[in-house]
Amino acid sequence: MTVSLKNLRKTFADGTDAVKSIDLDIEQGEFITLLGPSGCGKTTTLRLIAGLEEPTSGEIYINGRQVNDVDPGDRDIAMVFQSYALYPHMTALQNMTLNLTVSGLSKEEANKKALETARTLGLEELLDKKPGKLSGGQRQRVALGRAMVRDPVCYLMDEPLSNLDLKLRELMRTELKRIHKKDKVTTVYVTHDQAEALILSDRVTVMKDGEIQQIGDPVEIYGNPANEFVAEFIGSPSINLIKADVVDNGIAIEGNLVSNRNFPTANGGVNLGVRPEDVILSVTESGGLKGKIEFTEPQGGVVHAFVNLDLSEKKLKNRDYLVVSMDVHESIDVGTTVGVKFREERINYFDCGTGRSLAETT
């Protein structure tokens, strides 16, 4: 199933513009994520597609047919919510088959479909249990199974894993990816978790204040963010943004040349976007940028070092230290003075005034 949103807007009665002129085309069999902070309009967009909210203006098309006035039950979609919304007095099997029997399917046919889905989700041994006897991950799989038995042409998922602990989220992410690879059902997935979006998605739609900031595959979104907001929102630890000057032979930080790139249209300098893994530290470096490792955060096989740059004024945006990701076996002791270099081919450049990427200006 394809989904198309054309100049879609939603303004609530209190005047809040939750969704502003969104245009989005979702292809058949695509797994696309709506990603952004709370209040960015991602859930409202999902509810507009589902028919649970009426748009203020704009059009919604499903398989080329405008569905603005089509009831939610007639859109052939299935929703999976953040809350499991399971009936506590019913078994897992009864929860999965209820919608099927209500729609006219016989109990035998409904049970057969539920059993097939249960095998896919590893629920065969749990079908006779009620939700109170199931773990959070098991309840989430039952909720997913309840949607899957309908054989919908599209899944709409609203932060379905946010109530699970880290281990269960990892397991369910793998399960969702496996199911999508097998069935190729069009899926629109809402989350505020950027790691979840990067892992699951064919494409990621980053939103802010009801507007789309960038649409692209996970590699593109991470490596070539369209603006500073996308750059900072994607990645953990987040990107380093560093104020630099445009000079005759490239880009410099307090006279230290860090890039040979040139942006003659950049007024007032540029902000460099440098991922923590693209900072190179050296204890033998002479000249160039320098700093001191103030503290570190071990993260298993990676150590994040926080470097106080030796500069005459603050150049870092939204943080006090340059964050560097190092292999745990190559980490440098706290208190060490280090030379600092960047992988030039991986630097992103942003206009200081607008925050927009300067990639298209060269």
C-alpha positions as CSV (number, residue, x, y, z in Angstrom):
1,M,0.0,0.0,0.0
2,T,1.2,3.5,-0.8
3,V,0.4,6.5,1.4
4,S,0.7,10.1,0.2
5,L,0.2,13.3,2.3
6,K,-0.3,16.5,0.3
7,N,0.0,19.9,2.1
8,L,-1.4,18.3,5.2
9,R,-2.2,20.6,8.1
10,K,-3.7,20.1,11.5
11,T,-4.6,23.1,13.8
12,F,-6.4,22.3,17.1
13,A,-9.1,24.3,18.6
14,D,-6.7,26.2,20.9
15,G,-4.8,27.4,17.9
16,T,-1.9,25.0,18.1
17,D,-0.5,24.2,14.7
18,A,0.4,20.5,15.3
19,V,1.1,19.7,11.7
20,K,2.2,22.3,9.1
21,S,2.0,21.7,5.4
22,I,3.5,18.2,5.3
23,D,4.2,16.5,2.0
24,L,5.2,12.9,2.2
25,D,5.1,9.9,-0.2
26,I,5.4,6.4,1.3
27,E,6.1,3.6,-1.1
28,Q,4.6,0.1,-1.2
29,G,6.3,-2.1,1.4
30,E,8.4,0.7,2.9
31,F,9.3,1.0,6.6
32,I,9.3,4.7,7.3
33,T,9.8,6.3,10.7
34,L,8.4,9.7,11.9
35,L,11.2,10.8,14.3
36,G,11.4,13.8,16.5
37,P,11.0,15.2,20.1
38,S,7.8,15.4,22.0
39,G,5.4,17.9,20.5
40,C,6.9,17.8,17.0
41,G,3.6,16.5,15.3
42,K,4.7,12.9,14.6
43,T,1.8,11.2,16.5
44,T,-0.7,13.7,15.1
45,T,0.5,12.8,11.6
46,L,0.0,9.1,12.3
47,R,-3.5,9.7,13.7
48,L,-4.4,11.7,10.6
49,I,-3.3,8.8,8.4
50,A,-5.4,6.5,10.6
51,G,-8.5,8.7,10.4
52,L,-8.5,9.3,14.2
53,E,-8.0,13.0,13.6
54,E,-9.5,15.2,10.8
55,P,-7.1,17.4,8.9
56,T,-7.6,21.1,8.9
57,S,-6.5,21.1,5.2
58,G,-4.7,19.0,2.7
59,E,-5.2,15.5,1.4
60,I,-4.5,12.0,2.5
61,Y,-4.2,9.3,-0.2
62,I,-4.1,5.5,0.3
63,N,-3.3,3.5,-2.8
64,G,-4.0,6.6,-4.8
65,R,-7.5,7.1,-3.3
66,Q,-8.3,10.2,-1.2
67,V,-9.4,9.0,2.2
68,N,-10.0,12.3,4.1
69,D,-13.7,11.3,4.5
70,V,-13.2,7.5,4.9
71,D,-13.9,6.0,8.3
72,P,-10.8,4.6,10.1
73,G,-12.3,1.1,10.0
74,D,-12.5,1.2,6.2
75,R,-8.9,2.3,5.6
76,D,-7.5,-1.3,5.9
77,I,-4.8,-0.4,8.3
78,A,-3.8,-1.7,11.7
79,M,-2.5,0.3,14.6
80,V,-0.2,-0.8,17.4
81,F,-0.1,1.7,20.3
82,Q,2.4,2.5,23.0
83,S,0.0,1.0,25.5
84,Y,-0.8,-2.6,24.9
85,A,-4.6,-2.0,25.2
86,L,-5.3,-5.7,25.8
87,Y,-8.5,-6.9,27.4
88,P,-7.3,-8.2,30.9
89,H,-10.1,-10.8,31.2
90,M,-9.3,-12.4,27.9
91,T,-6.5,-14.8,27.0
92,A,-3.9,-13.9,24.5
93,L,-5.7,-16.0,21.9
94,Q,-9.0,-14.3,22.6
95,N,-7.4,-10.8,22.4
96,M,-5.9,-11.7,19.0
97,T,-9.1,-13.1,17.5
98,L,-11.7,-10.7,18.9
99,N,-11.6,-8.3,15.9
100,L,-11.7,-11.2,13.5
101,T,-14.8,-12.7,15.0
102,V,-16.5,-9.3,15.3
103,S,-15.9,-8.7,11.6
104,G,-17.7,-12.0,10.8
105,L,-15.0,-14.6,10.7
106,S,-15.9,-18.0,12.3
107,K,-14.2,-18.9,15.5
108,E,-12.4,-21.8,13.8
109,E,-11.0,-19.6,11.0
110,A,-10.0,-16.8,13.5
111,N,-8.2,-19.3,15.7
112,K,-6.3,-20.7,12.7
113,K,-5.1,-17.3,11.6
114,A,-4.1,-16.5,15.2
115,L,-2.1,-19.7,15.5
116,E,-0.2,-19.0,12.4
117,T,0.7,-15.5,13.6
118,A,1.5,-16.8,17.1
119,R,4.1,-19.1,15.5
120,T,5.7,-16.2,13.7
121,L,5.9,-14.3,17.0
122,G,6.9,-17.2,19.3
123,L,3.6,-17.0,21.2
124,E,2.4,-20.6,20.8
125,E,2.9,-21.5,24.5
126,L,1.3,-18.3,25.8
127,L,-2.0,-18.3,24.0
128,D,-4.0,-19.6,27.0
129,K,-2.6,-17.0,29.4
130,K,-4.2,-13.7,30.3
131,P,-2.2,-10.4,30.0
132,G,-1.6,-10.3,33.8
133,K,0.4,-13.5,33.5
134,L,2.6,-12.2,30.6
135,S,5.8,-10.1,30.7
136,G,5.9,-6.7,29.0
137,G,7.6,-8.1,25.9
138,Q,5.1,-10.9,25.7
139,R,2.1,-8.5,26.0
140,Q,3.7,-6.3,23.3
141,R,4.0,-9.3,21.0
142,V,0.3,-10.2,21.6
143,A,-0.6,-6.6,20.7
144,L,1.5,-6.9,17.5
145,G,-0.1,-10.2,16.7
146,R,-3.6,-8.8,17.1
147,A,-2.7,-6.3,14.4
148,M,-1.0,-8.9,12.2
149,V,-3.9,-11.4,12.1
150,R,-6.0,-8.8,10.2
151,D,-3.6,-9.0,7.2
152,P,-3.7,-5.2,6.9
153,V,-2.1,-3.4,3.9
154,C,-0.4,-1.0,6.3
155,Y,0.8,-0.9,10.0
156,L,0.7,2.3,11.9
157,M,2.8,2.0,15.1
158,D,2.9,4.7,17.7
159,E,6.0,4.2,20.0
160,P,5.1,0.5,20.6
161,L,8.4,-0.3,22.4
162,S,8.7,2.7,24.7
163,N,7.3,0.9,27.7
164,L,9.8,-2.0,27.5
165,D,13.2,-2.2,29.2
166,L,16.3,-1.9,27.1
167,K,16.8,-5.7,26.6
168,L,13.2,-6.2,25.5
169,R,13.4,-3.2,23.2
170,E,16.4,-4.7,21.5
171,L,14.6,-8.1,21.1
172,M,11.4,-6.5,19.8
173,R,13.4,-4.3,17.3
174,T,14.9,-7.4,15.9
175,E,11.5,-9.1,15.7
176,L,9.9,-6.2,13.9
177,K,12.8,-6.0,11.4
178,R,12.5,-9.7,10.8
179,I,8.7,-9.6,10.3
180,H,8.9,-6.6,7.9
181,K,11.6,-8.3,5.9
182,K,9.4,-11.3,5.6
183,D,6.0,-9.7,4.9
184,K,7.0,-6.3,3.4
185,V,3.8,-4.6,4.7
186,T,4.0,-0.8,4.5
187,T,4.8,0.5,8.0
188,V,4.7,4.0,9.4
189,Y,6.4,4.0,12.8
190,V,6.5,6.8,15.3
191,T,9.3,7.2,17.8
192,H,11.5,9.7,19.6
193,D,14.3,7.2,19.9
194,Q,16.8,8.0,17.1
195,A,18.6,4.6,17.6
196,E,15.4,2.8,17.0
197,A,14.7,4.8,13.9
198,L,18.1,4.2,12.4
199,I,18.0,0.5,13.0
200,L,14.4,-0.2,11.7
201,S,13.8,2.2,8.9
202,D,14.2,2.2,5.1
203,R,13.8,6.0,5.4
204,V,13.6,8.4,8.3
205,T,11.5,11.5,8.5
206,V,12.9,13.9,11.0
207,M,10.2,16.4,12.3
208,K,10.3,19.6,14.4
209,D,7.5,21.9,15.3
210,G,5.0,20.2,13.0
211,E,7.4,20.4,10.0
212,I,9.6,17.9,8.2
213,Q,13.3,18.8,8.5
214,Q,14.7,16.0,6.4
215,I,13.7,12.7,4.8
216,G,16.4,10.1,3.9
217,D,17.8,6.7,4.5
218,P,19.5,6.2,7.9
219,V,23.1,6.5,6.5
220,E,22.2,9.8,4.7
221,I,20.4,11.3,7.7
222,Y,23.4,10.5,10.0
223,G,26.2,11.4,7.6
224,N,24.7,14.4,5.8
225,P,22.2,16.2,8.0
226,A,20.2,19.0,6.4
227,N,20.6,21.4,9.3
228,E,22.0,21.7,12.8
229,F,18.7,20.4,14.4
230,V,18.9,17.1,12.5
231,A,22.7,16.8,13.2
232,E,22.2,17.2,16.9
233,F,19.1,15.0,17.2
234,I,20.7,12.1,15.4
235,G,23.6,10.3,17.0
236,S,24.6,9.4,20.6
237,P,26.7,11.1,21.8
238,S,25.4,14.0,19.7
239,I,27.5,15.8,17.2
240,N,30.0,18.5,18.2
241,L,29.2,21.9,16.7
242,I,32.2,24.2,16.6
243,K,32.3,27.9,15.5
244,A,35.0,28.4,12.8
245,D,36.2,31.2,10.5
246,V,36.3,31.3,6.8
247,V,39.9,32.3,5.7
248,D,41.6,32.6,2.4
249,N,42.8,29.0,2.3
250,G,40.0,27.2,4.0
251,I,38.4,27.0,7.5
252,A,40.2,27.8,10.7
253,I,39.6,27.8,14.4
254,E,41.6,30.6,16.0
255,G,44.1,30.5,13.2
256,N,44.5,26.7,13.2
257,L,43.5,25.4,9.7
258,V,41.2,22.5,10.1
259,S,39.8,22.2,6.5
260,N,40.7,23.2,3.0
261,R,37.0,23.8,2.1
262,N,35.9,27.2,1.1
263,F,32.5,28.8,1.6
264,P,32.6,32.4,0.2
265,T,28.8,32.8,0.7
266,A,29.0,32.1,4.4
267,N,28.6,35.3,6.4
268,G,30.0,35.4,9.9
269,G,31.8,32.1,9.6
270,V,30.5,28.5,9.7
271,N,29.7,25.9,12.4
272,L,31.5,22.7,11.9
273,G,29.6,19.5,12.7
274,V,32.0,16.8,13.8
275,R,30.8,13.4,15.1
276,P,32.6,12.2,18.2
277,E,34.1,9.2,16.3
278,D,35.6,11.6,13.7
279,V,37.8,13.4,16.2
280,I,41.4,12.2,16.4
281,L,43.4,12.7,19.5
282,S,47.2,12.5,19.8
283,V,49.5,12.8,22.8
284,T,52.5,13.6,20.5
285,E,50.8,16.3,18.4
286,S,52.7,19.6,18.2
287,G,51.0,22.8,16.9
288,G,47.4,23.0,15.9
289,L,44.4,22.6,18.2
290,K,45.1,21.4,21.7
291,G,43.0,20.4,24.7
292,K,43.0,18.5,28.0
293,I,41.0,15.4,28.7
294,E,38.9,16.4,31.8
295,F,36.9,13.1,32.3
296,T,35.8,10.0,30.5
297,E,32.6,7.8,30.3
298,P,33.3,4.1,29.6
299,Q,30.6,2.5,27.4
300,G,31.7,-1.1,27.0
301,G,34.0,-1.3,24.0
302,V,34.0,2.5,23.6
303,V,35.2,5.3,25.8
304,H,33.8,8.8,25.5
305,A,36.4,11.5,26.4
306,F,35.4,15.0,27.2
307,V,38.1,17.5,26.1
308,N,38.5,21.0,27.3
309,L,39.8,22.9,24.2
310,D,42.6,25.3,24.7
311,L,41.0,28.4,23.1
312,S,40.7,32.0,24.0
313,E,36.9,32.0,23.8
314,K,34.1,29.5,23.8
315,K,33.7,28.0,20.3
316,L,31.5,24.9,21.1
317,K,27.8,25.2,20.7
318,N,25.4,23.8,23.3
319,R,28.2,22.1,25.3
320,D,31.3,22.9,27.3
321,Y,33.5,20.0,26.1
322,L,34.5,18.5,22.8
323,V,33.2,14.9,23.0
324,V,35.4,12.2,21.5
325,S,34.7,8.5,21.0
326,M,37.7,6.2,21.3
327,D,38.2,2.4,21.3
328,V,38.5,1.2,24.9
329,H,42.0,-0.3,24.1
330,E,43.2,3.0,22.6
331,S,41.9,5.4,25.3
332,I,44.0,8.2,26.7
333,D,44.3,8.9,30.5
334,V,42.3,11.7,32.1
335,G,44.4,14.8,32.6
336,T,46.5,14.3,29.4
337,T,47.1,17.2,27.1
338,V,46.3,16.1,23.5
339,G,46.5,17.4,20.0
340,V,43.1,17.5,18.2
341,K,42.4,16.8,14.6
342,F,39.2,16.1,12.6
343,R,38.6,13.7,9.8
344,E,38.1,16.4,7.2
345,E,36.1,14.3,4.7
346,R,33.5,13.6,7.4
347,I,33.0,17.2,8.6
348,N,29.6,18.8,8.1
349,Y,29.4,22.6,7.6
350,F,26.4,24.8,8.7
351,D,25.6,28.4,8.1
352,C,25.9,30.2,11.4
353,G,22.8,32.3,10.8
354,T,20.3,29.8,9.5
355,G,21.7,26.5,10.7
356,R,21.3,25.0,7.2
357,S,23.9,22.7,5.7
358,L,26.3,24.4,3.3
359,A,26.9,21.2,1.4
360,E,24.8,22.4,-1.6
361,T,26.7,25.7,-1.9
362,T,30.0,24.2,-3.0
